[in-house]
C-alpha cells in the first residue's frame, strides 16, 4: 500500500498513474530509468503538470497498452 503522492510526478510509474495500489520493484525501476534518462538527456524525459498529462506523454512515446498488457 502507498500514498497517492508516492513519488515526484515526473518519475511516477504508469501503473501508479493508472491507479494501481500494488507497490513493486517495477515502480522503483521506472523511477530509476527516468532519472538515468534525465542524466543522459540533460532534462526530464517526461514533464507534465498533472497525472493525465504524464500518462499522455508516456503513451505518446511508448504507445497505449493493450488490455492483455495491463492485467
N, C-alpha and C positions, 0 to 999 in steps of 0.2 A: 504494500500500500504506500502511497505517496501523496504529497500535497499537489495542488494544481500548478504551483509555481516551482516545479521540481528543478528546473534549470533555466538559464537565460534563454529567452525566446529564440535567439538566433542559433542556438545549439540543441534545441529540443527535437527529439526524435519524432518521426511521423506517427508512430503508434501512440505516442503521448498526445500529439496534436489531434489525433482521431478519437481520443477518449479512453484508451486502454488504461486499466488500473494495475496492470502487471508490470513490475519493475524488474527487468532482466539485464544481463550483461550487454545485450544489444543496445540498450539505452545509452550506456556508457561508451560503447564502441562508436555509436553515431556521433556523440558529442566530441569524442577524441578525433574522429575523422574530420569533423567540421573545423576543429582547432588546427589540425595539420594542414588542411586545405587553406585556411586563413594565413598560416605561416608561409606557404608556398605562393599564394596569390597576392599577398600583401593587403588583403581586405577580406571581410567575412564572405563566405561562399553564399549564404542566404541572408538577406536582410528584409525585414518587414516590421510593421508596427502592430500587427495583430496575428493571432493564430491562423485565421483564414488566409491572410497574406502569405504566411510562412508555408502552409500546406500547398497553396497555389504555386509558389516558387519552386518547391520541391517537386511537385507533379510536373511542372513545366520542364524541368531538367531531366527527371528520371522517367516520366510517364506516369499515368494513373494506374494503380494496381488493379488487377482483376480480382473478382471475388475469391477465386481459388488461391490467390497470393496472400490474402489477408483473412485468416480464419476468424 
